[in-house]
Amino acid sequence: MNKNNRSLGSFVFPLVSSCLFLSCAGSMGGQGQFSKDVDRETYFVNPVFEPILADPTVLKDPVSGDFFAYGTQDDWGDGAGSRLVPVLRSRDLANWKLVGTAFESLPDWKKSGGIWAPEAVYMDGKYFLYYAYSVWDDPNPGIGVASSDRPDGPFEDHGKIFDSKSIGVPNSIDPFVWMEDGQKYLFWGSFDNGPHQGTYGVPLHKDGLQITDSHEKFKIAAGDLEAVVIHKRNGYYYFIGSRGHCCNGSRSTYHMVVGRADDMKGPYLDKEGRDLKERGNGTLLLEGNEKFVGVGHGSRIITDDADRDWILYHGIDVAQGKVSSGASRRMLFLDKVEWVDDWPIIKGDTPGVKSQNRPYFK
């Protein structure tokens, strides 16, 4: 891909010309399409939300116990205008409802752009939303942060953390936050071919609003990967990233790969022992199939109360790759993550297309 192929155009939910199922999801619905013999209380079918929730981030609210999902700013073509980070709510990761937008207005530290790829975390009794601020072919995109007392916002902007020029990393978007031994870290990075390209990490101040020192940044992956997720399990740190074209309708090639390390700072190696700091490396985790393509930009891995792991991500229906504006229609998907020899796998390495058991939460 490169992120310059993203779209902030209008998104609509077109009428499906022929339903293969007896009931179809509504345009602002959330559940995928079910045949009459599927019990919605027990099962779900991908996608779990339509028409769009691109670049999803998900947190579990410790107050309500509900999950909140946030996505890239977009206009769904329904007359509501450009939603400044749509916010969804769910009890079980499978049934989602739109509850509002995270921002009431665009941040003012950049002349133009959109809010992309938010990262939601709960820290120190508050909800934080890290975000990328960019336009297409932006020579100097950056990352900012906002906070709120409520998971559904509105979020108060605290301004820019850094931009590409000040941090020395081109295409500085796609933030991800990790906490280790009381220290907060910000990871970020996106597609680029420049000499300083790649995914990096850097320590944050205790309040999470600024980095400590740009000279403390460290590289963990090459610039053909983006949308970093870090996960820790059984003593290993896992890097999950996305590669390929995210937003080219039915021709999108987005997919996810994984590497693991003994240390948070790497090196992250794939199953073949190849370092992700070298382009082209990484073990396949998820790719498109005949029905869904452009699958990637995953959320954190979430463990349910039956000790099963899940990941959410966006994807595109081959039969409905673009909407009337020409923009790709990136919907929200959910699949189970299993572990074999301490490596994560998703069944078939592709999105689930049949009904699946829902995550279990008490």
PAFI-496463 format. One record per atom (N, C-alpha, C): x, y, z negated. Coordinates in pm, whole numbers, plus 32768, in hexadecimal, padded with zeros to 4 digits. Layout:
XYZ/...
//
This chain:
80547F8A8000/800080008000/8057807A8000/802A80EC7FE9/806081487F89/7FEC81987F56/7FFC81D87EE3/7F8C821A7EA5/7F5C828F7EF8/7FA782B47F60/7F76831C7FB9/7F0382EB800D/7EE1826B8002/7E6C82368047/7DF282327FEE/7DFD82647F73/7D88826E7F1E/7D2382CA7F5F/7CA582C07F32/7C41831E7F64/7BF4835A7EF2/7BDD83DB7EF9/7B85841F7E9B/7B0484467EE3/7AE484017F50/7A6E84207F9D/79F083F07F5B/798084067F9E/78FE83E17F67/78EF834B7F6A/78B383147F00/789782877EF7/780182767EE6/77C6821F7F36/773981FF7F29/772E81697F24/76B9813A7EFC/76A080AA7EF6/763D80887F64/766D805E7FDA/761480458049/75BD7FCC8032/75497FCD8073/74ED7F5D8069/75287EE480AC/75287E748069/755C7DF880A2/74F97DC7810B/752A7DB18183/74D07D8E81F0/74947D0481E1/74DC7CAB81A3/74A37C27818F/74D57BF1810C/747A7BDA80AC/74A17BA5802A/74A17B0E8030/750F7AD38006/75167A427FFF/74E07A0F7F7B/74B97A6C7F24/74867A487EA1/73F97A7F7E94/73B07A4F7E33/73267A787E22/73177AFD7DDD/73807B2B7D99/737B7BB07D5D/73FF7BF57D76/73F77C7B7D8B/746D7CC97DAB/74817D337D42/75017D577D2C/751E7DBE7CCA/74EC7E447CFA/74C57E9A7C9D/749C7F217CC0/75167F767CDB/74FE7FE87D19/756E803D7D42/75BD80707CCB/757E80857C59/75C680AD7BE2/75C3803D7B7B/75A37FC77BA9/758F7F577B50/760B7F307B05/76487EC67B27/76BD7E9D7ADF/76D67E0B7AF3/766E7DB97AEB/76807D2B7AFA/768F7D067B8C/76DB7C9E7BA6/76E67C6A7C2C/76647C277C57/76667BE07CC7/75ED7BA67CFE/75DC7B177CCD/75627AF77CA1/75457A757C67/74DE7A2A7CBA/74EB79A77CC3/747F79547CF4/742179387C7F/73A979097C9B/734378FD7C34/736578997BC7/73C3783D7BE4/73E177D57B82/745677FB7B27/748478797B2E/74F378A57AD9/74BC78EF7A5F/74E578C379EA/74BC7901796C/75167978794F/74E079F17957/75317A687946/75627A7878B7/75227A347858/754E7A3C77CD/75CC79E977B6/75E9798E7811/765979327801/76C679477869/769E797278E0/76FB79797950/77027A06798A/77687A1C79DA/77727A967A28/77A77A757AB2/77937AD07B0F/77C67AC27B98/780B7B457BBF/787F7B3B7BFC/78C57BB17C2D/78807BEE7CA6/78827C727CB4/78BC7CD77C5B/78637CF07BE2/789C7D247B77/784F7D3E7AFE/781F7DCD7AF5/784E7E247B50/78157EAB7B5A/78267EDF7BE8/77BE7F1F7C1A/77BE7F617C9C/777E7FEB7C8B/779A804E7CDE/77E180417D5D/7878804D7D53/78AC80887CE6/793C809B7CDF/796980B47C50/79D680787C2B/7A2580A07BB7/7AB6807B7BD7/7AF980D77C19/7B8180BD7C49/7BE980D37BDB/7C5380847BE0/7CC480927B82/7C9480897AF2/7C4F801F7ACD/7C0D801B7A4A/7C6C800D79D4/7C4880517968/7C86803C78E6/7C16801E7884/7C2D7FC57825/7BC47F9877C9/7BF97F98773B/7BAA7FCC76DE/7BCD7FC17651/7B557F8D7602/7B717F4B7592/7B077F237536/7B017F8974C6/7A8B7FC574B6/7A77802B7452/7A6F7FEB73C8/7ACB800A736D/7AC87FCC72E9/7A527FF87294/7A0F806472BB/799D8096726E/791D804C7292/78FC80487313/787F80097340/78917F767363/790B7F4E7381/79237EC773B0/790A7EB67445/78DC7F1F7488/78C27F197517/79427F337566/793D7F0C75E7/79AB7F287642/79887FA27697/79EE7FF376B2/79DF80667708/7A44805B777A/7A15807077F4/7A6B806C786A/7A6A80F478AD/7ADE811B78E2/7AF0819D7921/7B33818779A9/7B1081DA7A0B/7B4981C87A8F/7B6E824B7AD0/7BB182427B41/7BDD82B57B8E/7B67830F7BB5/7B7E83917BB1/7B1983F37BDA/7AE883D57C67/7A6383DE7C7B/7A2E83C87D01/79A083F97D0E/797884107D89/78EF84367DAB/78AA83BB7DE3/7841838D7DA0/77FD83147DC9/7795832C7E36/778883A97E62/772B83C57ECC/769983C17EA3/767E83D17E22/75F483C97DF2/75BD84517DC9/760384BB7DEF/75D685407DCE/760A85767D4B/765085237CFF/7683854E7C7D/770A85947C88/774285997CFE/77C485D87D10/7836857C7CE9/78AC85B57CDF/792285667CBD/7927854F7C27/791C84D37BFF/791E84B07B71/79AC84BA7B3B/79C0850D7AD7/7A4685247AA0/7A6684B67A3B/7A8B84447A70/7AA883C87A28/7A26838C79F1/79E683357A40/796D82F27A11/798A82997999/792A8292793D/7937824278C3/78C781DB78C1/78EB815C78B0/788C80EF78A6/789180B4781A/7823807277F3/781B8034776E/77E67FA5777B/781A7F4B7728/77F27EBE772E/78047E7D76A6/77B67E16768C/77C97DC47613/781F7D4A762E/78297D2276AE/78627C9E76CB/78C17C9B7742/78E77D0C7779/793F7D1977EE/78FD7CF57872/78867CB9786D/78447C8B78E7/77CE7CE27910/778E7D2378B2/771A7D7878CE/773E7E0878AB/77457E5D790F/77747EE578FE/770A7F4A7924/77057FB978DA/76AA802678F8/76F880AA78F8/76D981007957/77158184795C/76DD81D978EB/77378218789C/7709826B782B/773582FD7838/7781831E78A0/77A983A978B0/783183B778F1/786E842B78DB/78F48446790D/794D8476789B/79CD845C78A8/7A2A847C783B/7A4985117833/7A4B855578A7/7A6F85E278AA/79F8863778D6/79F186B078A1/798C871078CC/79C0876B793A/7A4387777943/7A8287C779AC/7B0F879279C4/7B4687B57A38/7BCE878A7A57/7C3387D079FE/7C9F878C79D8/7D0C87D07991/7D41884479E5/7D7C88A679A3/7DA6891F79E9/7E3D892979FF/7E8788BE79E3/7F1888C879F1/7F4A88A97A7D/7EEE888E7AD8/7F1188767B64/7EAD88BE7BBC/7EDB88F67C2C/7E8489487C80/7E1688F77CC3/7E35887D7CEC/7DD2882B7D2F/7DF187987D1A/7D8C87467D29/7DA086B77D1A/7D2986737CDA/7D3985F47CC1/7CD385A57C7E/7D1185567C0C/7CBB85277BB3/7CE884D87B40/7CE584457B67/7D5A84087B6B/7D68837E7B99/7D9683247B26/7D7182A57B33/7DAC82397AE3/7DB682597A4F/7D4782747A0B/7D4F8294797C/7D7D821C7929/7DB3823A78B5/7DE081D47855/7DA581F877CE/7D4881A6779C/7D0281C4771F/7D3B817076AD/7D5981B2763F/7D8B816D75C8/7D5081AF754B/7D43815F74E2/7D1681917460/7D8E81937404/7DB1820A73D2/7E268219737C/7E0982817311/7E3182617298/7E2D82C3722B/7DA282FF7218/7D3B82AB722A/7CB282D67213/7C75832A7281/7CB8833472F4/7C8483807365/7C8F832F73E6/7C44835B7449/7C47831B74CD/7C9B8373752A/7CFE83357568/7D58837E75C2/7D43834D7651/7D4883AA76AD/7D3B838A773B/7DB283C97784/7E10837377AC/7E7F839E77FF/7E5283937891/7E8283EB78E6/7E4E83ED796F/7EB8842479CE/7EAA83FE7A4C/7EFC84377AB7/7EAD84A77AF9/7EF4850F7B22/7EB685827B64/7EFE85937BE9/7EB585817C58/7EFA85797CD9/7E9B85987D4C/7ED585B77DBE/7E9085BC7E3E/7EDD855F7E9C/7EA285467F12/7EE684F17F72/7F6885327FA2/7FCE84DF7FB2/8052850E7FDD/8088857A7F81/8068856F7F03/809185D37EA1/812785CA7E88/817286367E9D/820286317E82/822386377DED/81C0865B7D9B/81DE86697D0D/816586467CB5/813285CB7CBD/80C685A27C63/80FB85967BD5/80A185907B75/80CC85867AEA/8069853B7A94/808B85327A14/803A84E879B3/801A8545793E/7F9A85447917/7F6C859378A6/7F26853B7840/7EF5857977D5/7EB2852E776C/7E4285827730/7DD68541770B/7D65858176C9/7D3A85287655/7CEA855D75F9/7CBC850D7588/7C2D85337564/7BEC84DB7518/7B6284F074EF/7B4984A6746D/7AE384D17426/7AB7848A73AE/7A55841C73D0/7A2C8415744F/79CB83B2747D/7A01836B74F8/79E482EB7507/7A1782A4757C/79D682D175FE/795C830975F6/79188337766F/793083CA768C/79888409763E/79AC84947654/794484F57621/795385757648/79B685A776A7/7A4385AB766C/7AA7859E76C5/7B3385A0769C/7B6C862D76AB/7BB786567647/7BFA86D87649/7C8686C77681/7CA4871276EA/7D258704772B/7D94874376D9/7E0586FC76CE/7E7C8731768A/7EE9875976ED/7EC9874E776D/7F26877F77D2/7F8487177809/7FE787487851/804886F57897/80AF86BA7837/80CC863A7848/813D85FB7803/81BB860E7856/81B385EF78D5/8220860A7933/81E9860079C1/823486347A20/8217861D7AAD/828F85D87AEC/828285B57B6A/82EA85657BAB/837285AB7BAB/8370862E7BC3/83EE86777BCB/843386827B43/83E4869A7ADB/842286AC7A58/845786297A1E/841785B97A40/844085387A08/84A484F27A63/84AE851F7AE3/850E84E37B3F/84E3845E7B79/845D84467B7E/842883CA7BB8/83BD83F07C1E/83D183D07C9E/836E83F67D02/82EA83AB7CEF/827C83EC7D17/81F683B17D0F/81D783827C82/81E783DA7C21/81D283B77B94/813C83B87B74/80FE83427B83/8071832E7B64/806282A87B1A/7FE7827D7B05/7FC881FA7ACA/800381E77A3D/7FD5823679DC/800A82287954/7FD781AB790C/8028817A78B0/8004810A7858/804C811F77D4/8006810B7765/803F812576E1/805380A27695/80C580977654/80E780207605/811C804E757E/80F780057513/81288024748D/81797FAE7458/81EF7FCB7426/824B7F6373F8/82927F92737A/827B7F4C730B/82BE7F6B728C/82AC7FFE7265/823380307276/821580B97250/823C812272B6/827C80FB7323/82A68158738C/8248814C7404/821A81BE7437/81C681C174AE/821E81D57529/81FA818E7596/8241819B7614/81DD81B77684/8207820976E2/81B98221775B/820081DF77D0/81B981877816/81EB814A7892/81A181897907/81E381937979/81A481CE79EE/81F881AF7A69/81C081CE7ADE/820A81BE7B5A/81B0818D7BCA/81D881A97C44/818681837CB7/81DE81747D32/819E81507DA0/81E581337E1C/823981A87E4C/82B6818B7E6B/830F81EE7EA4/838E81A87ED2/83CF81E37F37/844981AA7F6C/84C581F97F46/84B482627EF6/852582B87ED3/858982747E78/85FB82B37E63/866682767E14/864282647D80/85E382B17D4D/85BE82A77CC0/8533826A7CAD/850282277D15/847D81EA7D10/8477817A7CA9/83FC81567C82/83EA80E37C2A/838780FC7BBA/837580967B68/832780A07AED/838780B57A78/836881187A25/83BF813E79B5/836F813F7933/83B9813E78C5/838281557842/83D181C177FC/838F8206779B/83D2826E774E/838D827B76C8/83D78293765A/839682A275D8/8341832175D2/82D483187585/827E838A7569/829383BA74DA/8277843A74C3/8273846C743B/8204842773EC/82098431736A/81A983EE7312/811A84137333/81038491735B/807B84BB737A/804A848D7402/80A484527453/807F841C74D5/806984837540/808A85027526/806B856D7584/80E0859675DC/8159857175B6/81CF85947604/8236852575FB/828F851F765D/82FD84BE7657/836A84F675FD/83C1849E75CE/842E84CB7577/849B851175C6/84C984CF7632/853785067682/853884BC7708/853585057775/853184C577FA/85AC846E7813/861A848B77CE/8693843B77E1/868983B1779F/861F839C7751/860C831A7711/85B782BC7767/859382E477DE/8542828E7834/859382147861/854E81A6787B/858E812A78A8/853780EA7913/857780AD7974/8533807379E8/851A7FDE79D1/84A17FB079F8/84817F2279E7/84547EDF7A67/84327F2B7AD0/84057EEE7B4E/84217F4B7BC2/84267F127C3A/84457F5D7CB3/83CB7FAB7CE3/83E380037D44/837C805C7D75/831C80217DD9/831D7F9D7DEB/82B37F5E7E3A/82477F257DDF/824E7F457D5D/81E87F1C7CFC/81B17F977CB7/81377F8B7C84/80F77FF97C3D/808F7FC07BDD/8046801B7B98/7FD77FF57B40/80067F937AD5/80717FB57A90/80AD7F5C7A2E/804E7F3C79BB/804E7EBE7992/80117E8F7915/807B7E3D78CD/808C7E58784D/80E67E0877F9/80907DB4779B/80B67D36778B/806E7CDB7730/80D57C8976E4/80BD7C717663/81197C227613/80D37BA475E3/81187B3275F2/80DE7AB175C9/814F7A4D75B3/814A7A067542/81AA799B7524/823B79C97534/82577A44750C/82E07A757510/830D7AAE7594/82B97AA475FC/82DA7ADC767F/828E7B5E7695/82CE7BB776E0/828C7C2F7714/826F7C1677A7/81F67C3677D1/81CF7C20785B/81B67CA678A1/81EB7CB37917/81D07D24796F/816F7CF479DA/80FB7D3479E3/809C7D1A7A50/80937D997AA2/80AC7D8F7B23/80A87E037B7A/80627DE37BFC/80427E4B7C48/7FFA7E3C7CC7/80537E677D3B/803C7E267DAD/808C7E3F7E24/80317E377E9E/80507E857F06/80037E807F81/7FAA7EF97F94/7F567EF77FFA/7EFB7F668019/7E7C7F587FC6/7E617FBC7F72/7DEE7FB37F17/7D6C7FDB7F58/7D7180337FBF/7CF9807E7FE2/7CE380868077/7CEB801580BA/7CD98012814B/7C647FB98171/7BF97FC28121/7B817F74813E/7B9D7EE08144/7B627E9D81A5/7B707E0C81B0/7BFD7DE281D8/7C507E4281FD/7CDC7E23821F/7D3B7E3C81AA/7D067E5A8136/7D597E7380C0/7DA47DF48099/7E217E058072/7E777D938050/7EA47D947FBE/7E697DEA7F6D/7E8D7DF37EE0/7E8A7D697E9E/7EEC7D4C7E49/7EEF7CCF7DFE/7F477CE57D83/7F3F7C897D23/7F877C987CA6/7FF17C2C7C96/80637C557C5E/80D07BF87C42/80FA7C097BB1/814A7BAB7B81/81727BAB7AF4/82047B847AE6/82417BB97A7F/82C57B8F7A52/82C47B9079BA/83287B54797C/832D7B5478E9/83BB7B6D78B8/83C27B987839/84427BBD77FE/84447B97776B/84BC7B917734/84CC7B7A76A4/84CB7BFC7656/84D67C6B769D/84DB7CEF765E/847D7D4D76A9/843E7DA87661/83E07E04769F/841F7E527712/849D7E737704/84E27EC3776A/85187E6F77DD/84FE7DEC77DA/852A7D957846/85B27D57782B/85E97D12788E/85B77D097918/853F7CAB7925/84E07CD3797C/846A7C81799A/84897C2C7A14/84817BA97A01/84A47B497A69/84287AFB7A92/84217AD57B12/83B47A7E7B3F/83D979EC7B27/838479917B53/839D79027B3B/841D78D17B7C/844779177BE5/84C378F17C2B/853E79327BED/8528797E7B80/859779BE7B3D/85C47A3F7B7F/85717A777BD8/85947AF27C20/85637B6D7BD2/85B77BD27BCE/859A7C4B7B82/85357CA17BCE/84CD7CD07B86/84697D257BC5/849F7DAF7BE9/85167DD17BBA/85527E507BE4/85817E4B7C75/85817DD47CB0/85A17DC57D3E/851E7DB27D8C/850F7DFA7DF8/84947DFA7E45/84747D6F7E7A/83F37D4F7E7D/83C57CD07EB5/83B87C607E50/83E87C757DD6/83E47C0A7D73/83637C0E7D21/83487BA07CDC/82CE7B937C8D/82827B167CB2/82487AD47C4F/81F87A5A7C63/81667A807C75/81287A497CDC/809D7A6B7CFC/80407A4A7C88/7FEA7AAA7C65/7F817A957C02/7EF87A977C42/7EE17AF37CA1/7E5D7B017CDD/7E6A7B3F7D68/7E247B057DC9/7E1E7B3C7E4F/7D917B2D7E87/7D767B6C7EF8/7CF17B687F31/7CCE7ADF7F68/7C4D7AD07F87/7C1C7A567FC8/7BC07A7D803B/7B717A21806C/7B1C7A3F80E0/7AAF7AA380C0/7A8B7AB08040/7A1C7B07801A/7A4B7B8C7FE1/7AB37B8A7F8D/7AE17C027F49/7B757C1A7F64/7B977C967F81/7C237CBB7F9B/7C447D397F4B/7CBF7D677F5A/7CE97DE17F16/7CE17DD67E80/7D027D617E49/7CEE7D457DBB/7D6B7D6C7D6C/7D587DC37D09/7DCB7DEB7CBB/7DAC7E5A7C59/7E167E997C28/7E137EFD7BBE/7DC37EC67B46/7DFD7E637B08/7DBA7E1F7A9A/7DB97E6E7A19/7D5C7E4779C1/7D557E7E793A/7DB37E3078DE/7DB97E597862/7DFA7E0677FE/7DB47D7E77F7/7DFE7D1877D1/7DC17C9577B8/7D777C9B7733/7CFA7C6E7733/7CA37C7676BE/7C7F7BE97692/7C8E7BCC7611/7C707B4875DA/7BE77B4B7598/7B917AEC75BE/7B0C7AE87582/7B0E7A967501/7A997A8674C2/7A917A427441/7A9779AB744D/7A9F797974C7/7AB778EA74DE/7B4978D37505/7B9E793A74F0/7C2D7934750D/7C49791F75A1/7BF2795675F6/7C0879537686/7C3179DF76B4/7C8E79E57713/7CC27A637744/7C7E7A8C77C7/7C6B7B1177D7/7C257B47784B/7C6D7BC4787E/7C5F7BDC7900/7C947C55793B/7C2C7C8F799A/7C227D13799A/7BCC7D5A79F9/7C237DA27A5F/7BEF7DB67AD6/7C3A7DF37B42/7BD77E217BAD/7C067E687C10/7BAA7E8E7C7B/7BC47E3B7CF9/7B5D7E337D4C/7B667DE87DC9/7AFE7E197E2C/7B097DEB7EA8/7AB77E1A7F16/7A747DA37F5B/79F37DAF7F76/79A87D497FBF/79C97D558053/79F67CE88090/7A197CEA811E/79A47D168173/792B7CEC814C/78B57D0E819A/78897D9F8189/78BA7DE18121/78977E6C8107/79147EB880DC/79777EB78135/79FA7EEC8110/79FE7F8180FC/79AA7FCA8146/79AA805C813B/791B808F8135/790E81078101/788C814880FC/788481AE816D/781581F58175/77FC824D81E7/786482BA81F5/78A482E18187/790B8348818D/798E831581C7/799B829181D4/7A1882558200/7A718228818E/7A4582438113/7A95821C809E/7A7F8189807B/7AE5814C8042/7ADA80C18014/7A8180B97F99/7A3080517F92/79D3803F7F22/7A107FDB7EC0/7A5680117E5C/7A9F7FBE7DFC/7A487FA47D81/7A1C7F287D72/79C07F007D07/7A0F7EC47C93/79C87EAD7C24/7A077E777BAC/79F37DE07BA5/7A617D987B8C/7A617D067B86/7A957CD77AFE/7A717C5C7ADC/7A9B7C1C7A5F/7AC07B8C7A7B/7B337B617A4A/7B597AD47A55/7BA87AA779DB/7BA17A2579C3/7BE679EB7951/7C7979D47972/7CCE79EE790F/7D5E79D5791B/7D7F795A78C7/7DBA78F67905/7DE8787F78BE/7E80787E78BC/7EB878277869/7F4978257856/7F7F7798786D/7FE3778D78C4/8026770F78E1/80BC772578D4/80FA76DD7876/818A76ED785D/81AE777F7843/815877C377F7/816D784E77D1/816F78AD784A/8125788878B1/810F78E27922/807978F57936/804C7970794E/7FBE79877964/7F94795B79EF/7F1D792179F9/7EE578FE7A7B/7E5079237A7C/7E1F79447AF1/7D9079547B0A/7D6A78E77B6D/7D00789F7B51/7CDB78287B9E/7CDB78467C34/7D2877F67C7D/7D2E78057D0E/7D7D787D7D3C/7DB478CA7CE0/7DFE79457D00/7DA879AC7D49/7D22799D7D40/7CC879F97D86/7C517A1A7D2C/7C067A847D4D/7B907AA67CFC/7B297A377CFB/7AE77A267C89/7A7B79C67C81/7A0579F47CD5/79CD799A7D25/795A79BC7D7A/78DB79757D4D/78E879167CF1/787478CE7CBE/785878FA7C2E/77E778CE7BF8/77C578F27B6F/782A78B77B0E/784A79047AA6/78AB78DC7A41/786E78F079B6/789F78A57956/787678BB78CC/78A27945789F/7848798C785F/78677A11782E/78C97A0B77BB/79177A7677A8/79677A7E772D/790E7A7576B3/79447A3F7646/78F57A2E75CC/79257A907562/78C87ADE7531/78E47B3874C2/78757B2B745B/789A7B2073DC/78397B097372/77DE7B837362/
//
